[in-house]
């Protein structure tokens, strides 16, 4: 009787762990709010009031604001897959008013590769057992 219960619980846990997790990140402005942004009518402050802070501001051109949304799906221990992405670009003129509102094609976005280097630090690198016993107050290796 207990073995059957264990098997049922094990199978249910296995099925639940395979349920995909949906994760939405970034700024998700509604289309109604975006339609309120008209070139020449709103200032930067008014855009922030309507849409909130942008996800990113252009590094070399602070007149470009990006509102980025990404929806990913991950199952169990697999890498998350990008399901949907939207990028809204709001360009401002020199006076700080909206010059244009564009929806960018996510397929034209550049893939950025992160550097895997580790910054070295001064000091001694401790091994596993040195860390464990060091936390207990036992000096190892002449500390």
FENURGI-V324257 format. One line per field, one symbol per residue. phi: phi as a letter, one per 40 degrees, with the letter a starting at -180 (. if undefined). burial: + if it has 24 or more other C-alpha atoms within 12 Angstrom, else -. Layout:
phi = ???
burial = ???
This chain:
phi = .cccccccccccccccccccccbbbgcbccdccccccbdgbbcdccccccbgcccabdcbbccbbbbbbbbbbbbfbcccbccaabbbbbbbcccgbdcabbbccccccccbcccccbccbchccccdccccccccgccbggc
burial = --------------------------+++----+--+----+++--+---+--++-------++++++++--------------++++++++----+++++------------------------------------------
